[in-house]
Amino acid sequence: FYSGNTTYTMNPALRARIGFDPIRSYEPIGMIGTVPLAIVAHPSAPADSLAKLIALAKQKPGQLTMASFGAGTSSHFVGELFKAQSGISMVHVPYKGSAPMMQDLIGGQIPFAVDTTLAAGPQAQAGRIKVLAVSSPKRAINLPDVPTLAESGLPGFDLTAWGALVAPRGLPADVRGALVKSLAAAMATPAMREDLRRVGIEVLDEPPSAYEARVNRELPAMRALV
């Protein structure tokens, strides 16, 4: 099963009963990579930096809107963490997916949104949107000129979309070992790493145990934010 932290840490933070436990239900096979998210804006939006957006939101509490690509998604969580850490109030506008949200952002129906750098990068390069900041601790590989939220006045901000491959808990040790070895071999090939980087996925050179470490670190933080 391949999924991201929307499944592993965000849904468990939102719902008391989800039918699985992110640690006890799975054997980690390997980490894949992370995708930063970005605070994005329509070109006409009255803020061209994160600091200016924060100042504007403080002048107009509860009057500005910020969209996400769905309630309870990584986009929603990044937006809420941004608002919590900056002490601002903005109205959340949830969409059903990135594509309709980006279409409305480009069309000027919404002024601000949170999307992945995968979706934001091409639109920013074409001049259809502007990117104010990214959510990763380091600058995104496909948006190297865009500052991080941490650089933009929110020290320590770090919330990205990340993915891992897992299997059912109780997998025979030899089977799990073969899967771990095979995935690691594939992830080490230059072709695989380049394909991932080309679409903006930053490869995680971490052992399978990093999955549990990430869940144990992130899940309490997501519950606190909820």
Secondary structure, 3 states (H helix, E strand, C coil): CEEEHHHHHHHHHHCCCCCCCCCCCEEEEEEEEEECEEEEECCCCCCCCHHHHHHHHHHCCCCCEEEECCCCCHHHHHHHHHHHHHCCCCEEEECCCHHHHHHHHHHCCCCEEEEEHHHHHHHHHCCCCEEEEECCCCCCCCCCCCCECCCCCCCCCCCCEEEEEEEECCCCHHHHHHHHHHHHHHHCCHHHHHHHHHCCCEECCCCCHHHHHHHHHHHHHHHHHC
